[in-house]
């Protein structure tokens, strides 16, 4: 493959002893470009020696960084965001989304654990992503219709998923829309009703919220349909993609089905508005990426269709100034890294043959995360993600990329990025 265009890579944030990840994007993480041209990144960081997985992070920190020089230098900032990173309407109103679980105060979360006899698992800097319960209640929770995660340890003995003696649930809960008219100083809350009537589990990918020219708000989501899940067991069987659509500035939302596929699950999605066509385009995570279209501002969607992009999760879609669409994604099989694929016809076809290979120098791992992209004022594209490297290689490890991998250490995750031209097409590393 011949290289075209230009690209440079950088390490944004690499904290020793802590794993920093962009898994939160497009859920809670974010990449934004301010009117000044500054780049804002938001991601999660957790103590690698503690428990840190989807359910509970023993020692946690949300990190927000700002760069005023196109990504060369970064400084830590604070943002008064509640729930997910908010979208901005034309009058400056901020609209976000969360569930009541995420909006609880630390004192409220601690009290819930104490009430269940789990107060010893509380840390002032922990993050409760799911509800924790005593393991002795697992059968009772299942009998009540809860989906229960009960696996304490991952494939490796050192991969601790849950605090000892606990199980976790993630019910739909109470979804809340958030509005601020004073740059985030104060927030109004509006209930989003009825989602739990349709789904046993659902997830709003709210950091990927789209605001249309008429200030219609469209939030990508996915959920496991009621009755599709295995009784009491958490799986993604039967997951479908839908949106939450608001035509009143985020005060109320309507559920709109995007679709599902036979004998499969569609989960995380990313939506973009395509001004030349007037369409909304959503790309959807699966073993092969799917795409769907709306020509009426998100009121209805075409059935999801495959794109030919494979091994692409997580993912993000961006409309460039040229009108082309760019889908960036993690690549978790050999050679591991980050890739991007373009569409020059508003998402109908994707140029898989000439994908941009942003990184291919990473050992394959399901911990490669991301991605999120913006286009800068000079037309270049800035994409952030998290990469992995072994914490410490042992004598028994074989890490030669040209040979089968034999690895024993845990992964260390850090935040990195690439800045590149629209015409960049990268070669595989030699």
Buried (B, 14 or more C-beta within 10 A) or exposed (E): EEEEEEBEBBEBBBBEEBBBBBBBBBBBBBBBBEEEEBBBBBBBBBBBEBBBBBBBBBBBBBBBBBBBEBBEEBEEEEBEBBBBBBBBBEEEBBBBBBBBBBBBEEEEBBBBBEEBEBEEBBBEEBBBBBBBBBBEBBEEBBEEEBBBBBEBEEEEEEEBBBBEBBBBBBBBBBBBBBBBBEEBEEBEBBEBEEBBEBBBBBBBBBBBBBBBEEBBBBBBBBBBBBEBBEEBEBEBBBBBBBBBBBBEBBEBBEBBEBBBBEEBBBBBBBBBBBEEBBBBBBBBBBEBBBBBBBEEBBBEBBEBBBBEBBBBBBBBBBBBEBBBBBBBBBBBEBBBBBBBBBBEEBBBEBBBEEBBBBBBEBBBBEBBBBBBBBBBEEEBBBBBBBBBBBBEEEEEBEEEBEEEBEBEBBBBBBBBBBBBBBEBBBEEEE
